[in-house]
């Protein structure tokens, strides 16, 4: 967040003959330009931009739905001999776009509620019976890991160990055809950039955006960072200063989660900031 991705994307597009594809679901929503941090001048940029402001705020959009929007756009860009440059987004949205949907089932709250009635030892014994290899590789004393492993087995009807091995093999093959990078700022500069971005959002239209959409916004739209904090400000529960602090904190937490996810993706290279960018990035 607030790392300069848009500026780098435009620089890369110029060097590679590329076109920019939005990978951030918040920036795909109409009416959230300020809150989502969409660059105000993207329509006038030297590089073509796609998938910005294309979803109504009343619509939900999960990672698979976003992939279904983006894949045809990427294919069309490639059909013209151009390079699609996907920018931004959370880990699950980007991973679903670049690698396809996971075959591993998502969490099931009803099933987990049943698990809560059982002891760790009981759950561990069931996992050992369903997937001995998976149980051996799982910290059975960690209830969260234990529940997730058992959940995967029961929902998929397959061994978790087999399912994950197949998933990793598939993803490794896809990764060979991808190139990517992410931006790293030192902690002090990151804090300053996020604080500045948060204040700009509040001073230059973010509050008005939430005010206009709060009655009709979809669940996905409302998950945009800052939406809930600004709502509390509009309801008189937070002063503008407190709202800024909350927005700053939420953004920093999200940025931390982003960094954790990015570092696990070995196909992505990190780029140490600050600017300016130069043509050497085109070779990454």
C-alpha positions as CSV (number, residue, x, y, z in Angstrom):
1,X,0.0,0.0,0.0
2,X,1.2,3.5,-0.9
3,X,4.4,2.0,-2.3
4,X,4.5,3.6,-5.7
5,X,3.3,0.6,-7.7
6,X,1.4,2.8,-10.2
7,X,4.4,4.9,-11.1
8,X,6.5,1.8,-11.5
9,X,3.9,0.1,-13.7
10,X,3.8,3.1,-16.0
11,X,7.6,3.1,-16.2
12,X,7.6,-0.6,-17.0
13,X,4.9,-0.2,-19.6
14,X,6.9,2.4,-21.5
15,X,10.0,0.1,-21.5
16,X,8.2,-3.1,-22.4
17,X,5.4,-1.9,-24.7
18,X,3.0,-3.0,-22.1
19,X,-0.5,-2.2,-20.9
20,X,-1.6,-2.0,-17.2
21,X,-4.2,-4.3,-15.8
22,X,-5.6,-3.5,-12.4
23,X,-5.2,-6.4,-9.9
24,X,-6.9,-4.6,-6.9
25,X,-10.6,-5.4,-6.5
26,X,-11.2,-2.1,-4.6
27,X,-9.9,-0.1,-7.5
28,X,-12.2,-2.0,-9.8
29,X,-15.2,-0.4,-8.1
30,X,-16.9,2.7,-9.4
31,X,-17.0,5.6,-7.0
32,X,-14.0,4.5,-4.8
33,X,-11.2,6.2,-6.6
34,X,-10.0,8.2,-3.6
35,X,-10.5,5.6,-1.0
36,X,-8.9,2.8,-3.0
37,X,-5.9,5.0,-4.0
38,X,-6.6,4.8,-7.7
39,X,-4.2,7.2,-9.4
40,X,-6.2,10.3,-10.4
41,X,-4.4,10.7,-13.7
42,X,-4.4,7.1,-15.0
43,X,-6.7,8.1,-17.9
44,X,-4.1,10.6,-19.1
45,X,-1.1,8.2,-18.6
46,X,1.1,7.2,-21.5
47,X,0.2,3.5,-21.0
48,X,-3.3,2.0,-21.5
49,X,-5.1,1.0,-18.3
50,X,-7.7,-1.7,-17.9
51,X,-10.2,-2.9,-15.2
52,X,-10.4,0.4,-13.2
53,X,-13.9,1.5,-12.2
54,X,-15.7,-1.3,-14.0
55,X,-17.8,-2.9,-11.1
56,X,-20.8,-1.3,-9.6
57,X,-20.5,-0.6,-5.9
58,X,-23.6,-2.7,-5.2
59,X,-22.0,-5.8,-6.6
60,X,-19.9,-8.4,-4.7
61,X,-16.8,-9.7,-6.3
62,X,-14.8,-12.7,-5.0
63,X,-11.4,-13.8,-6.3
64,X,-12.8,-16.1,-8.9
65,X,-15.2,-13.5,-10.2
66,X,-12.4,-11.0,-10.5
67,X,-10.3,-13.6,-12.4
68,X,-13.1,-14.1,-14.8
69,X,-13.1,-10.4,-15.5
70,X,-9.3,-10.1,-15.9
71,X,-8.4,-13.2,-17.9
72,X,-10.1,-12.1,-21.1
73,X,-8.5,-8.6,-20.8
74,X,-5.0,-10.2,-20.3
75,X,-5.6,-12.5,-23.3
76,X,-6.7,-9.6,-25.5
77,X,-3.6,-7.5,-24.7
78,X,-1.4,-10.5,-25.5
79,X,-3.2,-11.1,-28.8
80,X,-2.0,-7.6,-29.9
81,X,1.6,-8.4,-29.0
82,X,1.6,-6.3,-25.9
83,X,2.7,-7.2,-22.4
84,X,0.0,-7.2,-19.7
85,X,1.3,-5.7,-16.4
86,X,-0.9,-6.6,-13.5
87,X,-0.6,-4.1,-10.6
88,X,-1.7,-4.2,-7.0
89,X,-4.1,-6.3,-5.1
90,X,-4.3,-8.7,-2.1
91,X,-2.6,-12.1,-2.2
92,X,-5.7,-14.3,-2.7
93,X,-6.9,-12.1,-5.7
94,X,-3.5,-12.1,-7.4
95,X,-2.9,-15.8,-6.8
96,X,-6.3,-16.7,-8.2
97,X,-5.6,-14.5,-11.3
98,X,-2.0,-15.7,-12.0
99,X,-2.3,-19.3,-10.9
100,X,-6.0,-20.1,-11.2
101,X,-8.4,-21.2,-8.5
102,X,-7.2,-23.5,-5.8
103,X,-8.5,-27.0,-5.7
104,X,-8.2,-26.9,-1.9
105,X,-11.6,-26.2,-0.3
106,X,-12.3,-23.0,1.6
107,X,-13.2,-22.9,5.2
108,X,-16.6,-24.2,6.3
109,X,-18.0,-22.4,9.4
110,X,-20.7,-25.0,10.0
111,X,-18.1,-27.8,10.0
112,X,-15.8,-25.8,12.2
113,X,-18.6,-25.3,14.7
114,X,-18.9,-29.0,15.1
115,X,-15.1,-29.3,15.6
116,X,-15.3,-26.9,18.5
117,X,-17.3,-29.5,20.4
118,X,-14.4,-32.0,20.2
119,X,-11.0,-32.3,21.8
120,X,-7.7,-32.0,20.1
121,X,-6.9,-35.6,20.7
122,X,-10.2,-36.7,19.1
123,X,-9.6,-34.5,16.1
124,X,-6.0,-35.7,15.8
125,X,-7.1,-39.4,15.8
126,X,-9.6,-38.8,13.0
127,X,-7.0,-36.9,10.9
128,X,-4.5,-39.8,11.4
129,X,-7.1,-42.2,10.1
130,X,-8.0,-40.1,7.1
131,X,-4.5,-38.9,6.2
132,X,-1.6,-40.4,8.1
133,X,1.0,-38.6,5.9
134,X,-0.8,-35.3,6.4
135,X,-1.1,-35.8,10.1
136,X,2.6,-36.5,10.4
137,X,3.4,-33.2,8.7
138,X,0.9,-31.2,10.9
139,X,1.5,-29.8,14.3
140,X,-1.3,-31.6,16.0
141,X,-1.0,-29.5,19.1
142,X,-1.8,-26.4,17.1
143,X,-5.6,-26.5,17.0
144,X,-5.9,-24.1,14.1
145,X,-3.6,-26.2,11.9
146,X,-5.3,-29.4,13.0
147,X,-8.8,-28.1,12.2
148,X,-7.8,-26.8,8.8
149,X,-6.1,-30.2,7.9
150,X,-9.2,-32.2,8.9
151,X,-11.5,-29.7,7.2
152,X,-9.7,-30.1,3.9
153,X,-9.9,-33.9,4.1
154,X,-13.6,-34.0,4.9
155,X,-14.7,-31.3,2.4
156,X,-12.6,-32.7,-0.5
157,X,-13.0,-36.4,0.2
158,X,-9.3,-36.7,-0.4
159,X,-6.1,-36.8,1.6
160,X,-4.9,-33.3,2.4
161,X,-1.3,-34.4,1.8
162,X,-2.1,-35.6,-1.8
163,X,-4.3,-32.5,-2.6
164,X,-1.6,-30.1,-1.5
165,X,1.2,-31.9,-3.4
166,X,-0.9,-31.7,-6.6
167,X,-1.6,-28.1,-5.9
168,X,2.0,-27.2,-5.4
169,X,3.1,-29.1,-8.6
170,X,0.4,-27.3,-10.6
171,X,1.4,-23.9,-9.2
172,X,5.1,-24.6,-9.8
173,X,4.5,-25.3,-13.4
174,X,2.5,-22.1,-13.9
175,X,5.1,-20.0,-12.0
176,X,7.7,-20.9,-14.6
177,X,5.9,-18.6,-17.1
178,X,5.5,-15.6,-14.8
179,X,7.7,-12.7,-14.0
180,X,7.0,-10.2,-11.2
181,X,8.4,-7.9,-8.6
182,X,7.3,-6.1,-5.5
183,X,8.4,-2.8,-3.9
184,X,10.1,-2.6,-0.5
185,X,10.4,0.5,1.6
186,X,12.3,0.8,4.9
187,X,10.0,0.9,7.9
188,X,10.2,4.7,8.6
189,X,9.5,5.7,5.0
190,X,6.7,3.2,4.7
191,X,5.0,4.7,7.8
192,X,5.4,8.2,6.4
193,X,4.0,7.3,3.0
194,X,1.0,5.5,4.5
195,X,0.3,8.4,6.9
196,X,0.4,10.9,4.0
197,X,-1.8,8.7,1.8
198,X,-4.3,8.3,4.6
199,X,-4.6,12.0,5.1
200,X,-5.0,12.6,1.4
201,X,-7.8,10.1,1.3
202,X,-9.7,12.0,4.0
203,X,-9.0,15.5,2.7
204,X,-9.6,14.9,-1.0
205,X,-12.8,13.0,-1.4
206,X,-12.7,9.7,0.5
207,X,-15.2,10.8,3.1
208,X,-17.7,11.9,0.4
209,X,-17.2,8.6,-1.5
210,X,-18.2,6.6,1.6
211,X,-21.1,9.0,2.4
212,X,-22.5,8.4,-1.1
213,X,-22.1,4.6,-1.1
214,X,-22.7,3.5,2.4
215,X,-26.4,2.7,2.0
216,X,-25.9,0.6,-1.1
217,X,-22.3,-0.7,-1.0
218,X,-21.9,-4.5,-1.3
219,X,-20.0,-6.5,1.3
220,X,-16.9,-6.7,-0.9
221,X,-17.0,-2.9,-1.5
222,X,-17.4,-2.2,2.2
223,X,-14.2,-4.3,2.9
224,X,-12.1,-1.5,1.2
225,X,-9.6,-0.3,3.8
226,X,-10.9,2.9,5.4
227,X,-14.6,2.3,4.6
228,X,-15.6,1.3,8.2
229,X,-13.4,4.0,9.8
230,X,-15.0,6.7,7.7
231,X,-18.4,5.4,8.4
232,X,-17.7,5.8,12.2
233,X,-16.5,9.3,11.5
234,X,-19.8,10.1,9.6
235,X,-21.7,8.6,12.6
236,X,-19.9,10.9,15.0
237,X,-18.1,8.0,16.7
238,X,-14.6,9.2,15.5
239,X,-13.1,12.6,15.1
240,X,-11.3,13.2,11.8
241,X,-8.0,12.8,13.6
242,X,-9.1,9.5,15.1
243,X,-10.4,8.4,11.7
244,X,-7.0,9.2,10.2
245,X,-5.3,7.1,12.9
246,X,-7.6,4.2,12.3
247,X,-7.1,4.4,8.6
248,X,-3.3,4.6,9.0
249,X,-3.4,1.5,11.4
250,X,-5.6,-0.6,9.1
251,X,-3.4,0.3,6.1
252,X,-0.2,-0.7,7.9
253,X,-1.7,-4.0,9.0
254,X,-2.7,-4.7,5.4
255,X,0.7,-3.8,4.1
256,X,2.3,-6.1,6.6
257,X,0.1,-9.0,5.4
258,X,1.0,-8.1,1.8
259,X,4.7,-8.3,2.6
260,X,4.3,-11.6,4.3
261,X,2.5,-13.1,1.3
262,X,4.8,-11.6,-1.3
263,X,7.9,-12.9,0.4
264,X,6.5,-16.5,0.2
265,X,6.1,-16.2,-3.5
266,X,9.6,-17.2,-4.7
267,X,8.8,-16.2,-8.3
268,X,8.5,-12.5,-7.3
269,X,11.6,-10.4,-6.9
270,X,11.9,-7.6,-4.4
271,X,12.9,-4.1,-5.5
272,X,14.4,-1.8,-2.9
273,X,13.0,1.8,-3.0
274,X,13.2,4.8,-3.3
275,X,12.8,6.2,-6.8
276,X,13.6,6.9,-9.5
277,X,12.9,3.7,-11.4
278,X,14.9,2.9,-14.5
279,X,15.0,0.5,-17.4
280,X,16.8,-2.2,-15.5
281,X,13.5,-3.4,-14.1
282,X,12.4,-4.4,-17.6
283,X,14.7,-7.4,-17.3
284,X,13.2,-8.7,-14.1
